[in-house]
Amino acid sequence: MSSRLGHLTTDTVDLARAAAFWAGVFDGEVWRTPDGAVAVVSAPSTIDVMIQRVPAPPLGKTPIHLDLFTADLDAEVARLQALGAVEVNRHAQWGALWATLTDPDGHIFDVVERPE
């Protein structure tokens, strides 16, 4: 028996905002649990992102983060900023261009330019 990745889970105090943001990032569909404590963003081209409501904002740097690949870094960063992301850094590393952003809850993720 082996394991497989099922969800990437993130915490938020504002479930509706976080679900809308990640659904916009992945052009995904949002499913909510009946109690309203959890939302899952499901998209055909990626793993599901599960967002769970917590009583207080998470503190400190997230040790695990997403790296999103795109063919056009500037266009994708602009699209994500329109959804509510904030760009915090841009750099070249390992032969690629990277932008580090935060989602509306302050969780860090990277966008990497990788031509298709």
MMTF fields as JSON, N, C-alpha, C and O atoms, coordinates in Angstrom:
{
  "mmtfVersion": "1.0.0",
  "mmtfProducer": "UNKNOWN",
  "numBonds": 463,
  "numAtoms": 464,
  "numGroups": 116,
  "numChains": 1,
  "numModels": 1,
  "chainsPerModel": [1],
  "groupsPerChain": [116],
  "chainIdList": ["A"],
  "bondAtomList": [4, 2, 8, 6, 12, 10, 16, 14, 20, 18, 24, 22, 28, 26, 32, 30, 36, 34, 40, 38, 44, 42, 48, 46, 52, 50, 56, 54, 60, 58, 64, 62, 68, 66, 72, 70, 76, 74, 80, 78, 84, 82, 88, 86, 92, 90, 96, 94, 100, 98, 104, 102, 108, 106, 112, 110, 116, 114, 120, 118, 124, 122, 128, 126, 132, 130, 136, 134, 140, 138, 144, 142, 148, 146, 152, 150, 156, 154, 160, 158, 164, 162, 168, 166, 172, 170, 176, 174, 180, 178, 184, 182, 188, 186, 192, 190, 196, 194, 200, 198, 204, 202, 208, 206, 212, 210, 216, 214, 220, 218, 224, 222, 228, 226, 232, 230, 236, 234, 240, 238, 244, 242, 248, 246, 252, 250, 256, 254, 260, 258, 264, 262, 268, 266, 272, 270, 276, 274, 280, 278, 284, 282, 288, 286, 292, 290, 296, 294, 300, 298, 304, 302, 308, 306, 312, 310, 316, 314, 320, 318, 324, 322, 328, 326, 332, 330, 336, 334, 340, 338, 344, 342, 348, 346, 352, 350, 356, 354, 360, 358, 364, 362, 368, 366, 372, 370, 376, 374, 380, 378, 384, 382, 388, 386, 392, 390, 396, 394, 400, 398, 404, 402, 408, 406, 412, 410, 416, 414, 420, 418, 424, 422, 428, 426, 432, 430, 436, 434, 440, 438, 444, 442, 448, 446, 452, 450, 456, 454, 460, 458],
  "bondOrderList": [1, 1, 1, 1, 1, 1, 1, 1, 1, 1, 1, 1, 1, 1, 1, 1, 1, 1, 1, 1, 1, 1, 1, 1, 1, 1, 1, 1, 1, 1, 1, 1, 1, 1, 1, 1, 1, 1, 1, 1, 1, 1, 1, 1, 1, 1, 1, 1, 1, 1, 1, 1, 1, 1, 1, 1, 1, 1, 1, 1, 1, 1, 1, 1, 1, 1, 1, 1, 1, 1, 1, 1, 1, 1, 1, 1, 1, 1, 1, 1, 1, 1, 1, 1, 1, 1, 1, 1, 1, 1, 1, 1, 1, 1, 1, 1, 1, 1, 1, 1, 1, 1, 1, 1, 1, 1, 1, 1, 1, 1, 1, 1, 1, 1, 1],
  "groupList": [{"groupName": "MET", "atomNameList": ["N", "CA", "C", "O"], "elementList": ["N", "C", "C", "O"], "formalChargeList": [0, 0, 0, 0], "bondAtomList": [1, 0, 2, 1, 3, 2], "bondOrderList": [1, 1, 2], "singleLetterCode": "M", "chemCompType": "L-PEPTIDE LINKING"}, {"groupName": "SER", "atomNameList": ["N", "CA", "C", "O"], "elementList": ["N", "C", "C", "O"], "formalChargeList": [0, 0, 0, 0], "bondAtomList": [1, 0, 2, 1, 3, 2], "bondOrderList": [1, 1, 2], "singleLetterCode": "S", "chemCompType": "L-PEPTIDE LINKING"}, {"groupName": "ARG", "atomNameList": ["N", "CA", "C", "O"], "elementList": ["N", "C", "C", "O"], "formalChargeList": [0, 0, 0, 0], "bondAtomList": [1, 0, 2, 1, 3, 2], "bondOrderList": [1, 1, 2], "singleLetterCode": "R", "chemCompType": "L-PEPTIDE LINKING"}, {"groupName": "LEU", "atomNameList": ["N", "CA", "C", "O"], "elementList": ["N", "C", "C", "O"], "formalChargeList": [0, 0, 0, 0], "bondAtomList": [1, 0, 2, 1, 3, 2], "bondOrderList": [1, 1, 2], "singleLetterCode": "L", "chemCompType": "L-PEPTIDE LINKING"}, {"groupName": "GLY", "atomNameList": ["N", "CA", "C", "O"], "elementList": ["N", "C", "C", "O"], "formalChargeList": [0, 0, 0, 0], "bondAtomList": [1, 0, 2, 1, 3, 2], "bondOrderList": [1, 1, 2], "singleLetterCode": "G", "chemCompType": "PEPTIDE LINKING"}, {"groupName": "HIS", "atomNameList": ["N", "CA", "C", "O"], "elementList": ["N", "C", "C", "O"], "formalChargeList": [0, 0, 0, 0], "bondAtomList": [1, 0, 2, 1, 3, 2], "bondOrderList": [1, 1, 2], "singleLetterCode": "H", "chemCompType": "L-PEPTIDE LINKING"}, {"groupName": "THR", "atomNameList": ["N", "CA", "C", "O"], "elementList": ["N", "C", "C", "O"], "formalChargeList": [0, 0, 0, 0], "bondAtomList": [1, 0, 2, 1, 3, 2], "bondOrderList": [1, 1, 2], "singleLetterCode": "T", "chemCompType": "L-PEPTIDE LINKING"}, {"groupName": "ASP", "atomNameList": ["N", "CA", "C", "O"], "elementList": ["N", "C", "C", "O"], "formalChargeList": [0, 0, 0, 0], "bondAtomList": [1, 0, 2, 1, 3, 2], "bondOrderList": [1, 1, 2], "singleLetterCode": "D", "chemCompType": "L-PEPTIDE LINKING"}, {"groupName": "VAL", "atomNameList": ["N", "CA", "C", "O"], "elementList": ["N", "C", "C", "O"], "formalChargeList": [0, 0, 0, 0], "bondAtomList": [1, 0, 2, 1, 3, 2], "bondOrderList": [1, 1, 2], "singleLetterCode": "V", "chemCompType": "L-PEPTIDE LINKING"}, {"groupName": "ALA", "atomNameList": ["N", "CA", "C", "O"], "elementList": ["N", "C", "C", "O"], "formalChargeList": [0, 0, 0, 0], "bondAtomList": [1, 0, 2, 1, 3, 2], "bondOrderList": [1, 1, 2], "singleLetterCode": "A", "chemCompType": "L-PEPTIDE LINKING"}, {"groupName": "PHE", "atomNameList": ["N", "CA", "C", "O"], "elementList": ["N", "C", "C", "O"], "formalChargeList": [0, 0, 0, 0], "bondAtomList": [1, 0, 2, 1, 3, 2], "bondOrderList": [1, 1, 2], "singleLetterCode": "F", "chemCompType": "L-PEPTIDE LINKING"}, {"groupName": "TRP", "atomNameList": ["N", "CA", "C", "O"], "elementList": ["N", "C", "C", "O"], "formalChargeList": [0, 0, 0, 0], "bondAtomList": [1, 0, 2, 1, 3, 2], "bondOrderList": [1, 1, 2], "singleLetterCode": "W", "chemCompType": "L-PEPTIDE LINKING"}, {"groupName": "GLU", "atomNameList": ["N", "CA", "C", "O"], "elementList": ["N", "C", "C", "O"], "formalChargeList": [0, 0, 0, 0], "bondAtomList": [1, 0, 2, 1, 3, 2], "bondOrderList": [1, 1, 2], "singleLetterCode": "E", "chemCompType": "L-PEPTIDE LINKING"}, {"groupName": "PRO", "atomNameList": ["N", "CA", "C", "O"], "elementList": ["N", "C", "C", "O"], "formalChargeList": [0, 0, 0, 0], "bondAtomList": [1, 0, 2, 1, 3, 2], "bondOrderList": [1, 1, 2], "singleLetterCode": "P", "chemCompType": "L-PEPTIDE LINKING"}, {"groupName": "ILE", "atomNameList": ["N", "CA", "C", "O"], "elementList": ["N", "C", "C", "O"], "formalChargeList": [0, 0, 0, 0], "bondAtomList": [1, 0, 2, 1, 3, 2], "bondOrderList": [1, 1, 2], "singleLetterCode": "I", "chemCompType": "L-PEPTIDE LINKING"}, {"groupName": "GLN", "atomNameList": ["N", "CA", "C", "O"], "elementList": ["N", "C", "C", "O"], "formalChargeList": [0, 0, 0, 0], "bondAtomList": [1, 0, 2, 1, 3, 2], "bondOrderList": [1, 1, 2], "singleLetterCode": "Q", "chemCompType": "L-PEPTIDE LINKING"}, {"groupName": "LYS", "atomNameList": ["N", "CA", "C", "O"], "elementList": ["N", "C", "C", "O"], "formalChargeList": [0, 0, 0, 0], "bondAtomList": [1, 0, 2, 1, 3, 2], "bondOrderList": [1, 1, 2], "singleLetterCode": "K", "chemCompType": "L-PEPTIDE LINKING"}, {"groupName": "ASN", "atomNameList": ["N", "CA", "C", "O"], "elementList": ["N", "C", "C", "O"], "formalChargeList": [0, 0, 0, 0], "bondAtomList": [1, 0, 2, 1, 3, 2], "bondOrderList": [1, 1, 2], "singleLetterCode": "N", "chemCompType": "L-PEPTIDE LINKING"}],
  "groupTypeList": [0, 1, 1, 2, 3, 4, 5, 3, 6, 6, 7, 6, 8, 7, 3, 9, 2, 9, 9, 9, 10, 11, 9, 4, 8, 10, 7, 4, 12, 8, 11, 2, 6, 13, 7, 4, 9, 8, 9, 8, 8, 1, 9, 13, 1, 6, 14, 7, 8, 0, 14, 15, 2, 8, 13, 9, 13, 13, 3, 4, 16, 6, 13, 14, 5, 3, 7, 3, 10, 6, 9, 7, 3, 7, 9, 12, 8, 9, 2, 3, 15, 9, 3, 4, 9, 8, 12, 8, 17, 2, 5, 9, 15, 11, 4, 9, 3, 11, 9, 6, 3, 6, 7, 13, 7, 4, 5, 14, 10, 7, 8, 8, 12, 2, 13, 12],
  "groupIdList": [1, 2, 3, 4, 5, 6, 7, 8, 9, 10, 11, 12, 13, 14, 15, 16, 17, 18, 19, 20, 21, 22, 23, 24, 25, 26, 27, 28, 29, 30, 31, 32, 33, 34, 35, 36, 37, 38, 39, 40, 41, 42, 43, 44, 45, 46, 47, 48, 49, 50, 51, 52, 53, 54, 55, 56, 57, 58, 59, 60, 61, 62, 63, 64, 65, 66, 67, 68, 69, 70, 71, 72, 73, 74, 75, 76, 77, 78, 79, 80, 81, 82, 83, 84, 85, 86, 87, 88, 89, 90, 91, 92, 93, 94, 95, 96, 97, 98, 99, 100, 101, 102, 103, 104, 105, 106, 107, 108, 109, 110, 111, 112, 113, 114, 115, 116],
  "secStructList": [7, 7, 7, 7, 7, 7, 3, 3, 3, 3, 3, 3, 1, 7, 2, 2, 2, 2, 2, 2, 2, 2, 2, 2, 2, 2, 6, 7, 3, 3, 3, 3, 7, 6, 6, 1, 1, 3, 3, 3, 3, 3, 7, 6, 6, 1, 7, 3, 3, 3, 3, 3, 3, 7, 1, 1, 7, 7, 7, 1, 7, 7, 1, 1, 7, 7, 3, 3, 3, 3, 1, 7, 2, 2, 2, 2, 2, 2, 2, 2, 2, 2, 2, 6, 7, 3, 3, 3, 3, 3, 3, 3, 3, 6, 6, 3, 3, 3, 3, 3, 3, 3, 7, 6, 6, 7, 7, 3, 3, 3, 3, 3, 3, 7, 7, 7],
  "xCoordList": [0.848, 0.0, 0.887, 1.958, 0.451, 1.192, 0.235, -0.983, 0.791, -0.018, -0.002, 0.903, -1.016, -1.024, -1.52, -2.273, -1.102, -1.505, -2.966, -3.363, -3.769, -5.194, -5.587, -6.287, -5.147, -5.441, -4.187, -3.319, -4.096, -3.202, -4.124, -5.078, -3.879, -4.796, -4.195, -3.012, -5.014, -4.586, -5.63, -6.811, -5.195, -6.079, -6.454, -5.689, -7.638, -8.101, -9.122, -9.774, -9.254, -10.355, -11.509, -12.606, -11.29, -12.324, -12.47, -11.841, -13.303, -13.449, -13.931, -13.41, -14.898, -15.435, -14.367, -14.237, -13.603, -12.547, -11.478, -11.081, -10.999, -9.949, -10.416, -9.674, -11.638, -12.165, -12.286, -11.949, -12.763, -12.884, -11.514, -11.356, -10.522, -9.173, -8.609, -8.183, -8.598, -7.989, -8.799, -8.227, -10.105, -10.912, -10.534, -10.481, -10.273, -9.83, -8.456, -8.214, -7.535, -6.184, -6.229, -5.594, -6.978, -6.993, -8.187, -8.367, -9.008, -10.22, -11.013, -11.472, -11.153, -11.775, -13.168, -13.667, -13.768, -15.111, -14.998, -14.171, -15.82, -15.784, -16.892, -18.054, -16.516, -17.464, -17.335, -16.222, -18.449, -18.425, -19.041, -19.954, -18.519, -19.122, -20.422, -20.566, -21.372, -22.652, -22.509, -23.318, -21.488, -21.329, -20.633, -20.516, -20.17, -19.538, -18.135, -17.604, -17.512, -16.173, -15.061, -13.914, -15.394, -14.377, -14.897, -16.072, -14.008, -14.306, -13.194, -12.033, -13.551, -12.565, -12.662, -13.742, -11.505, -11.427, -10.93, -9.819, -11.752, -11.424, -11.263, -12.14, -10.133, -9.873, -9.255, -8.48, -9.582, -9.101, -7.59, -7.041, -6.903, -5.473, -4.57, -3.357, -5.122, -4.29, -4.889, -5.974, -4.179, -4.75, -5.801, -5.82, -6.664, -7.647, -6.966, -6.014, -7.454, -6.995, -8.127, -9.222, -7.87, -8.869, -8.568, -7.43, -9.596, -9.445, -10.302, -11.506, -9.675, -10.426, -10.423, -9.406, -11.605, -11.74, -11.089, -11.268, -10.329, -9.693, -10.079, -10.456, -9.994, -10.452, -9.535, -9.974, -8.266, -7.324, -6.371, -6.128, -5.827, -4.893, -3.671, -3.181, -3.174, -1.95, -0.781, -0.741, 0.147, 1.3, 2.574, 2.718, 3.484, 4.783, 4.757, 3.708, 5.947, 6.101, 5.575, 5.833, 4.834, 4.329, 5.485, 6.165, 5.737, 6.885, 6.672, 7.645, 5.442, 5.137, 4.37, 3.451, 4.755, 4.047, 3.926, 4.616, 3.045, 2.828, 3.847, 4.22, 4.298, 5.014, 4.116, 3.872, 3.626, 2.773, 3.635, 4.458, 3.459, 4.233, 3.389, 2.186, 4.027, 3.347, 4.316, 5.529, 3.784, 4.619, 4.884, 5.824, 4.085, 4.212, 4.099, 2.999, 5.247, 5.279, 4.544, 3.725, 4.822, 4.194, 2.676, 1.967, 2.183, 0.727, 0.083, -0.982, 0.707, 0.111, 0.149, -0.812, 1.245, 1.306, 0.225, -0.439, 0.036, -1.012, -2.397, -3.233, -2.638, -3.932, -4.159, -5.255, -3.125, -3.248, -3.419, -4.162, -2.744, -2.93, -4.367, -4.927, -4.962, -6.352, -7.299, -8.378, -6.879, -7.675, -7.447, -8.211, -6.392, -6.126, -4.745, -4.442, -3.901, -2.53, -1.681, -1.989, -0.613, 0.337, 1.718, 2.16, 2.401, 3.77, 4.727, 4.674, 5.618, 6.556, 8.013, 8.883, 8.287, 9.666, 9.686, 8.766, 10.73, 10.93, 12.423, 13.241, 12.774, 14.183, 14.394, 13.46, 15.649, 16.048, 16.863, 17.781, 16.516, 17.219, 17.103, 16.039, 18.169, 18.211, 17.764, 17.122, 18.11, 17.775, 16.326, 15.87, 15.586, 14.171, 13.864, 14.575, 12.8, 12.305, 11.214, 10.346, 11.256, 10.305, 9.687, 10.351, 8.435, 7.788, 7.207, 6.523, 7.481, 6.898, 5.734, 5.871, 4.587, 3.369, 2.773, 3.193, 1.788, 0.988, -0.471, -0.903, -1.22, -2.666, -3.315, -2.608, -4.622, -5.258, -5.079, -5.257, -4.728, -4.469, -2.999, -2.622, -2.16, -0.74, 0.094, 1.284, -0.509, 0.248, 1.113, 0.638, 2.363, 3.322, 3.146, 2.905, 3.269, 3.384, 4.24, 4.389, 4.8, 5.662, 5.033, 4.286, 5.344, 4.978, 6.297, 7.121, 6.483, 7.737, 7.461, 6.55, 8.247, 8.104, 8.821, 10.043, 8.033, 8.551, 7.877, 6.721, 8.595, 7.981, 7.487, 8.129, 6.334, 5.737, 6.41, 6.031],
  "yCoordList": [-1.179, 0.0, 1.232, 1.229, 2.277, 3.528, 4.69, 4.517, 5.861, 7.072, 7.871, 7.734, 8.707, 9.658, 10.995, 11.041, 12.048, 13.372, 13.595, 13.432, 13.967, 14.169, 15.636, 16.067, 16.412, 17.841, 18.575, 18.006, 19.801, 20.743, 21.559, 22.149, 21.616, 22.274, 23.561, 23.613, 24.602, 25.875, 26.36, 26.036, 27.126, 27.657, 29.096, 29.815, 29.51, 30.881, 31.239, 30.366, 32.527, 33.004, 33.488, 33.704, 33.663, 34.134, 33.117, 33.242, 32.119, 30.997, 31.438, 30.968, 32.314, 32.739, 33.442, 33.175, 34.337, 35.059, 34.109, 34.188, 33.202, 32.27, 31.318, 31.039, 30.825, 29.913, 30.626, 30.058, 31.857, 32.616, 32.875, 32.786, 33.198, 33.452, 32.208, 32.275, 31.074, 29.865, 29.302, 28.701, 29.48, 29.073, 29.914, 29.402, 31.195, 32.056, 31.7, 31.729, 31.358, 30.965, 29.762, 29.765, 28.723, 27.467, 27.313, 26.255, 28.365, 28.279, 27.044, 26.256, 26.911, 25.715, 25.95, 27.074, 24.872, 24.871, 24.713, 23.94, 25.436, 25.39, 24.481, 24.614, 23.563, 22.691, 22.998, 23.064, 23.185, 23.493, 22.348, 21.665, 22.153, 21.173, 21.764, 22.985, 20.906, 21.411, 22.339, 23.252, 22.12, 22.983, 24.303, 25.167, 24.474, 25.722, 25.932, 27.037, 24.918, 25.066, 24.778, 25.172, 24.092, 23.68, 23.918, 23.688, 24.385, 24.493, 23.786, 23.825, 23.144, 22.479, 23.088, 23.172, 23.515, 24.011, 22.865, 22.37, 22.446, 21.326, 21.844, 22.533, 21.508, 21.907, 20.73, 19.976, 20.559, 19.383, 19.321, 18.233, 20.465, 20.462, 20.442, 20.592, 20.262, 20.343, 19.478, 18.919, 19.376, 18.708, 19.627, 20.825, 19.078, 19.894, 20.718, 20.26, 21.922, 22.763, 22.804, 23.275, 22.312, 22.34, 23.524, 23.712, 24.328, 25.5, 25.274, 25.038, 25.347, 25.11, 26.369, 27.045, 26.66, 27.829, 27.537, 26.463, 28.516, 28.423, 29.664, 30.675, 29.615, 30.739, 31.962, 33.068, 31.777, 32.9, 32.73, 31.608, 33.838, 33.722, 32.888, 32.973, 32.081, 31.327, 32.3, 33.348, 31.957, 32.823, 32.196, 30.974, 33.039, 32.558, 32.128, 32.084, 31.811, 31.402, 29.988, 29.091, 29.811, 28.499, 27.645, 28.058, 26.467, 25.673, 24.986, 24.585, 24.841, 24.229, 25.264, 25.905, 25.423, 26.385, 25.866, 24.925, 26.488, 26.123, 26.807, 27.955, 26.112, 26.7, 26.511, 25.381, 27.598, 27.558, 27.845, 28.759, 27.083, 27.271, 28.024, 27.79, 28.933, 29.702, 29.996, 30.034, 30.201, 30.562, 32.067, 32.494, 32.883, 34.347, 34.885, 35.098, 35.1, 35.506, 36.823, 36.914, 37.84, 39.14, 39.066, 39.63, 38.373, 38.27, 37.493, 37.877, 36.411, 35.603, 36.332, 36.263, 37.032, 37.809, 38.885, 39.099, 39.562, 40.581, 39.962, 40.545, 38.795, 38.115, 37.761, 37.957, 37.238, 36.844, 38.063, 38.005, 39.156, 40.381, 40.888, 41.398, 40.757, 41.171, 40.336, 40.795, 39.087, 38.216, 38.51, 38.047, 39.284, 39.628, 39.25, 39.48, 38.681, 38.333, 39.601, 40.623, 39.511, 40.613, 40.08, 39.076, 40.76, 40.357, 40.895, 42.075, 40.02, 40.442, 40.368, 40.977, 39.625, 39.487, 38.936, 38.229, 39.258, 38.694, 38.438, 39.286, 37.278, 36.956, 35.906, 35.235, 35.79, 34.745, 33.717, 34.067, 32.453, 31.388, 30.102, 29.799, 29.359, 28.076, 28.202, 27.303, 29.321, 29.523, 29.872, 29.781, 30.27, 30.608, 31.917, 32.316, 32.576, 33.769, 33.356, 32.551, 33.91, 33.567, 34.846, 35.88, 34.773, 35.835, 35.182, 34.163, 35.767, 35.305, 36.217, 37.44, 35.61, 36.35, 35.821, 34.785, 36.548, 36.045, 36.044, 36.889, 35.075, 35.057, 36.056, 36.661, 36.247, 37.232, 36.969, 37.881, 35.732, 35.431, 35.567, 35.317, 35.958, 36.126, 34.877, 34.875, 33.798, 32.574, 32.78, 33.264, 32.413, 32.581, 31.504, 30.341, 31.902, 30.954, 31.587, 32.809, 30.771, 31.256, 31.002, 30.041, 31.879, 31.684, 31.642, 32.55, 30.584, 30.345, 30.387, 29.719, 31.169, 31.212, 30.015, 29.888, 29.145, 27.953, 27.854, 27.442, 28.232, 28.149, 26.726, 25.744, 26.644, 25.332, 24.656, 23.545],
  "zCoordList": [0.0, 0.0, 0.0, 0.607, -0.672, -0.706, -0.532, -0.556, -0.357, -0.204, -1.491, -2.315, -1.652, -2.754, -2.212, -1.239, -2.832, -2.4, -2.743, -3.897, -1.757, -1.971, -2.002, -2.918, -1.013, -0.914, -0.485, 0.178, -0.853, -0.207, 0.678, 0.171, 1.983, 2.916, 3.436, 3.772, 3.502, 4.053, 5.06, 4.941, 6.034, 7.069, 6.743, 6.101, 7.189, 6.989, 8.052, 8.625, 8.309, 9.156, 8.292, 8.805, 6.991, 6.063, 4.931, 3.88, 5.166, 4.238, 2.858, 1.846, 2.804, 1.507, 0.673, -0.521, 1.296, 0.574, 0.073, -1.089, 0.936, 0.544, -0.556, -1.498, -0.435, -1.458, -2.795, -3.834, -2.778, -4.03, -4.649, -5.867, -3.815, -4.326, -5.001, -6.154, -4.301, -4.86, -6.017, -6.927, -6.006, -7.161, -8.377, -9.495, -8.165, -9.255, -9.761, -10.968, -8.849, -9.25, -10.17, -11.225, -9.782, -10.523, -11.461, -12.063, -11.591, -12.394, -11.974, -12.8, -10.665, -10.104, -9.562, -9.521, -9.156, -8.586, -7.072, -6.588, -6.33, -4.865, -4.345, -4.729, -3.472, -2.758, -1.28, -0.758, -0.6, 0.832, 1.631, 1.167, 2.844, 3.742, 4.289, 4.352, 4.687, 5.197, 6.401, 6.572, 7.242, 8.42, 8.09, 8.96, 6.851, 6.44, 6.957, 6.837, 7.525, 8.091, 7.089, 7.303, 5.998, 5.03, 3.622, 3.335, 2.744, 1.319, 0.562, 0.968, -0.532, -1.376, -2.767, -3.352, -3.289, -4.653, -5.505, -5.313, -6.443, -7.312, -8.733, -9.254, -9.359, -10.739, -11.468, -10.878, -12.732, -13.459, -13.647, -13.82, -13.616, -13.92, -12.696, -12.837, -11.5, -10.299, -9.189, -9.345, -8.083, -6.916, -6.308, -6.59, -5.487, -4.791, -3.703, -3.07, -3.493, -2.399, -1.384, -1.693, -0.169, 0.894, 1.796, 2.226, 2.086, 2.929, 4.159, 4.055, 5.324, 6.557, 7.413, 7.569, 7.964, 8.827, 10.174, 10.748, 10.666, 11.976, 12.776, 12.184, 14.11, 14.925, 14.895, 15.209, 14.521, 14.509, 13.333, 12.889, 12.822, 11.7, 12.069, 13.195, 11.126, 11.376, 11.547, 10.902, 12.399, 12.664, 12.106, 12.077, 11.669, 11.2, 9.742, 9.099, 9.241, 7.848, 7.648, 8.45, 6.565, 6.209, 5.7, 4.76, 6.283, 5.851, 4.509, 3.871, 4.068, 2.779, 1.974, 2.484, 0.707, -0.122, -1.545, -1.937, -2.311, -3.703, -4.598, -4.354, -5.632, -6.75, -7.961, -8.383, -8.518, -9.696, -10.92, -10.892, -11.987, -13.213, -14.232, -14.346, -14.974, -16.01, -17.145, -16.94, -18.329, -19.477, -19.521, -20.191, -18.826, -18.86, -17.433, -16.923, -16.801, -15.396, -15.159, -14.244, -15.965, -15.742, -15.84, -15.008, -16.854, -17.038, -15.901, -15.418, -15.469, -14.398, -13.064, -12.298, -12.772, -11.526, -11.54, -10.526, -12.663, -12.754, -12.534, -11.844, -13.113, -12.939, -11.474, -10.949, -10.814, -9.415, -8.51, -7.531, -8.828, -8.051, -8.181, -7.211, -9.348, -9.528, -8.664, -8.29, -8.345, -7.476, -5.989, -5.142, -5.669, -4.278, -3.776, -2.605, -4.617, -4.209, -4.11, -4.723, -3.329, -3.187, -3.531, -2.974, -4.457, -4.802, -3.749, -3.405, -3.227, -2.193, -2.644, -2.022, -3.723, -4.165, -5.577, -5.989, -6.312, -7.643, -7.794, -7.438, -8.318, -8.463, -9.555, -9.994, -9.972, -10.921, -10.14, -9.397, -10.318, -9.607, -10.406, -10.947, -10.483, -11.178, -12.633, -13.176, -13.252, -14.652, -14.913, -16.053, -13.883, -14.054, -13.337, -12.414, -13.774, -13.091, -12.118, -12.456, -10.905, -9.841, -9.29, -9.212, -8.914, -8.156, -6.902, -6.984, -5.764, -4.511, -4.185, -4.172, -3.922, -3.613, -2.321, -1.804, -1.807, -0.695, -1.137, -1.922, -0.613, -0.861, 0.099, 0.905, 0.042, 0.922, 2.424, 3.231, 2.806, 4.224, 4.583, 5.728, 3.626, 3.895, 3.686, 4.001, 3.154, 2.879, 1.635, 0.607, 1.744, 0.653, -0.397, -0.072, -1.684, -2.778, -3.862, -3.904, -4.732, -5.795, -7.148, -7.332, -8.096, -9.49, -10.258, -10.149, -11.029, -11.745, -13.24, -13.73, -13.96, -15.415, -16.024, -15.942, -16.633, -17.306, -18.66, -18.753, -19.714, -21.041, -21.315, -20.943, -21.973, -22.257, -23.424, -23.796]
}
